[in-house]
Amino acid sequence: MLIVDRFEGDKAIVFDGEEQLIIGREELNASVREGDVIFKDKSGIYVSDITATESRRKENLDLLKRILNK
């Protein structure tokens, strides 16, 4: 699973598990944001996997709520 960690200038820092990748912004769809799960579409551009991103954000929020309520 490729996850956008952050943007630095014209590069995106992306993690695939423990491996860090650097992808040029020109290879990303303009709507990709930090925290998005991405994949390469048929045209060769990385786009957001909306379902996986929403699921991941919900899991992270649920975890944060459990931590803060302890």
URFENCOR-V607491 format. One record per residue. N is the residue number from 1. RES is the residue in one letter. SS is DSSP state (h for helix, s for strand, l for the rest). D_FIRST is the distance of its C-alpha to the first C-alpha in Angstrom with 2 decimals. Layout:
N;RES;SS;D_FIRST + N;RES;SS;D_FIRST
This chain:
1;M;l;0.00 + 2;L;s;3.81 + 3;I;s;6.40 + 4;V;s;10.01 + 5;D;s;12.21 + 6;R;s;15.48 + 7;F;s;17.75 + 8;E;s;20.50 + 9;G;l;23.05 + 10;D;l;21.79 + 11;K;s;18.49 + 12;A;s;15.08 + 13;I;s;13.62 + 14;V;s;9.84 + 15;F;s;7.95 + 16;D;s;5.52 + 17;G;l;6.89 + 18;E;l;10.50 + 19;E;s;10.61 + 20;Q;s;11.72 + 21;L;s;11.90 + 22;I;s;14.59 + 23;I;s;14.61 + 24;G;s;17.91 + 25;R;h;18.35 + 26;E;h;20.11 + 27;E;h;16.92 + 28;L;s;15.55 + 29;N;l;17.06 + 30;A;l;19.55 + 31;S;l;18.17 + 32;V;l;14.82 + 33;R;l;15.29 + 34;E;l;14.24 + 35;G;l;11.74 + 36;D;l;10.25 + 37;V;s;6.82 + 38;I;s;7.56 + 39;F;s;8.07 + 40;K;s;11.26 + 41;D;l;14.06 + 42;K;l;17.18 + 43;S;l;18.96 + 44;G;l;16.55 + 45;I;l;15.70 + 46;Y;s;12.36 + 47;V;s;12.64 + 48;S;s;11.38 + 49;D;l;10.02 + 50;I;h;12.91 + 51;T;h;12.71 + 52;A;h;9.26 + 53;T;h;10.38 + 54;E;h;13.76 + 55;S;h;12.79 + 56;R;h;10.93 + 57;R;h;14.00 + 58;K;h;16.36 + 59;E;h;15.14 + 60;N;h;15.54 + 61;L;h;18.89 + 62;D;h;20.07 + 63;L;h;19.44 + 64;L;h;21.33 + 65;K;h;24.12 + 66;R;h;24.52 + 67;I;h;24.76 + 68;L;h;27.27 + 69;N;l;29.34 + 70;K;l;30.07
